[in-house]
Amino acid sequence: MGAKNKIIASIMISLILIVVLKLTFPKPITNIEELNEFWITKTHGKGKYDIVVCGDSRIYRGFSIEALNEDLPLKYRGINLGYSSGGFSEEYLDFALSKLDTNSFCPVLVLGITPHSLTAEAFKNNAYHSYKSLGSFKIYKGSYLSFALKHFAPYKLQELIDDSKVNYMQECHSDGWIASSYLISDSTEALTSYKKTFSKYQIDNKEVDVFLSKIKDITSNGITVVAFRPPNTSVMRHLEDSISGFDERLVKQNLLGNSVIWLDFEDADFESYDGSHLHYKSAKKLSGMIGEKIHGLCR
């Protein structure tokens, strides 16, 4: 066999071995290619929607458009535009509005407002910018090639050594939601990190005023805005209220004065797997409840 044929044969054998190994091994718990596809499609997709849901990680992990529609006689086109540590800056809200179909019979902007989402640090929207500023090749790769690449995504070392020690589980959905949970829940886990966060970053009237002014402009243009504070645990709520500078009563009062529909939820009605984010079953429950409210407004 000539050298050229040997090289070709080696490449073919290598490809076959890779495919066999991928078929033998379980799906990676953290699929980097799938995550890239998820975030790039969310950020750079061209679709327009009846409902656009905004917020930070408590939204992108905590709101399902599919569950919102599940028990409704009328199905709404929607997208979850939550980003990690996202903040309600003018730029982010303009991005959300660009996804909203203003010709819809009932365009609705849904805001999941957390204390951190109104801080100056959150207003930087670093996670959103990291995907918005990607080069054209990476956008193309994530949009059109990931359907194949995600089947060959690398494994994390811990998954290969002992996947029983991997506690976090997640599943990406095309509506912008990541269903997540812990195999072993710990409703106090996030408290320490939030204490550190709010020791550095406090809510300032400047960001709150910018947010409220922008929402006033949005509602004055005939767009329905629904706002709520994502439920988690009573302990986390107390922590945030005591050290973040967040005044829920004042924010709620101002939003109501700008024709925003505010929804209240009881923390005890939902389960948080880490003290901050909702278990995927509770996320679906919350989404369904909000869907019923929206349907009541729109019919």
ChimeraX attribute file (.defattr): number of C-alpha atoms within 10 A of each C-alpha:
attribute: neighborCount
match mode: 1-to-1
recipient: residues
	/A:1	6
	/A:2	6
	/A:3	8
	/A:4	9
	/A:5	10
	/A:6	11
	/A:7	11
	/A:8	11
	/A:9	13
	/A:10	12
	/A:11	12
	/A:12	12
	/A:13	12
	/A:14	12
	/A:15	12
	/A:16	12
	/A:17	12
	/A:18	13
	/A:19	13
	/A:20	11
	/A:21	12
	/A:22	16
	/A:23	12
	/A:24	9
	/A:25	10
	/A:26	11
	/A:27	15
	/A:28	18
	/A:29	16
	/A:30	17
	/A:31	19
	/A:32	18
	/A:33	20
	/A:34	20
	/A:35	17
	/A:36	19
	/A:37	25
	/A:38	21
	/A:39	24
	/A:40	22
	/A:41	21
	/A:42	24
	/A:43	21
	/A:44	15
	/A:45	11
	/A:46	9
	/A:47	14
	/A:48	18
	/A:49	20
	/A:50	20
	/A:51	26
	/A:52	25
	/A:53	25
	/A:54	27
	/A:55	27
	/A:56	26
	/A:57	22
	/A:58	25
	/A:59	28
	/A:60	28
	/A:61	26
	/A:62	30
	/A:63	35
	/A:64	30
	/A:65	25
	/A:66	21
	/A:67	19
	/A:68	25
	/A:69	20
	/A:70	16
	/A:71	13
	/A:72	13
	/A:73	8
	/A:74	9
	/A:75	15
	/A:76	20
	/A:77	18
	/A:78	26
	/A:79	27
	/A:80	26
	/A:81	27
	/A:82	29
	/A:83	24
	/A:84	18
	/A:85	21
	/A:86	29
	/A:87	31
	/A:88	31
	/A:89	22
	/A:90	16
	/A:91	13
	/A:92	20
	/A:93	19
	/A:94	14
	/A:95	13
	/A:96	21
	/A:97	19
	/A:98	15
	/A:99	21
	/A:100	24
	/A:101	19
	/A:102	17
	/A:103	10
	/A:104	14
	/A:105	10
	/A:106	19
	/A:107	23
	/A:108	25
	/A:109	25
	/A:110	24
	/A:111	22
	/A:112	23
	/A:113	21
	/A:114	25
	/A:115	21
	/A:116	25
	/A:117	24
	/A:118	27
	/A:119	27
	/A:120	20
	/A:121	19
	/A:122	22
	/A:123	20
	/A:124	17
	/A:125	21
	/A:126	16
	/A:127	16
	/A:128	22
	/A:129	13
	/A:130	11
	/A:131	18
	/A:132	15
	/A:133	10
	/A:134	13
	/A:135	9
	/A:136	9
	/A:137	9
	/A:138	15
	/A:139	21
	/A:140	16
	/A:141	16
	/A:142	23
	/A:143	19
	/A:144	13
	/A:145	14
	/A:146	20
	/A:147	13
	/A:148	11
	/A:149	16
	/A:150	19
	/A:151	16
	/A:152	18
	/A:153	17
	/A:154	15
	/A:155	16
	/A:156	14
	/A:157	9
	/A:158	11
	/A:159	15
	/A:160	12
	/A:161	9
	/A:162	9
	/A:163	13
	/A:164	10
	/A:165	10
	/A:166	12
	/A:167	12
	/A:168	14
	/A:169	13
	/A:170	16
	/A:171	16
	/A:172	18
	/A:173	14
	/A:174	16
	/A:175	19
	/A:176	25
	/A:177	27
	/A:178	25
	/A:179	21
	/A:180	21
	/A:181	21
	/A:182	16
	/A:183	13
	/A:184	10
	/A:185	16
	/A:186	12
	/A:187	18
	/A:188	15
	/A:189	13
	/A:190	15
	/A:191	17
	/A:192	9
	/A:193	10
	/A:194	18
	/A:195	15
	/A:196	10
	/A:197	15
	/A:198	19
	/A:199	11
	/A:200	10
	/A:201	16
	/A:202	18
	/A:203	21
	/A:204	14
	/A:205	14
	/A:206	11
	/A:207	21
	/A:208	19
	/A:209	14
	/A:210	14
	/A:211	20
	/A:212	16
	/A:213	15
	/A:214	17
	/A:215	22
	/A:216	17
	/A:217	12
	/A:218	19
	/A:219	16
	/A:220	12
	/A:221	10
	/A:222	13
	/A:223	19
	/A:224	20
	/A:225	24
	/A:226	21
	/A:227	21
	/A:228	18
	/A:229	18
	/A:230	26
	/A:231	28
	/A:232	26
	/A:233	24
	/A:234	13
	/A:235	15
	/A:236	20
	/A:237	18
	/A:238	10
	/A:239	15
	/A:240	20
	/A:241	14
	/A:242	12
	/A:243	17
	/A:244	22
	/A:245	18
	/A:246	21
	/A:247	13
	/A:248	15
	/A:249	9
	/A:250	10
	/A:251	16
	/A:252	18
	/A:253	12
	/A:254	17
	/A:255	22
	/A:256	14
	/A:257	11
	/A:258	18
	/A:259	17
	/A:260	22
	/A:261	18
	/A:262	16
	/A:263	13
	/A:264	10
	/A:265	14
	/A:266	11
	/A:267	16
	/A:268	11
	/A:269	12
	/A:270	18
	/A:271	21
	/A:272	25
	/A:273	25
	/A:274	20
	/A:275	22
	/A:276	23
	/A:277	25
	/A:278	28
	/A:279	23
	/A:280	24
	/A:281	17
	/A:282	20
	/A:283	30
	/A:284	21
	/A:285	20
	/A:286	22
	/A:287	21
	/A:288	22
	/A:289	15
	/A:290	21
	/A:291	24
	/A:292	16
	/A:293	15
	/A:294	21
	/A:295	17
	/A:296	9
	/A:297	12
	/A:298	12
	/A:299	8
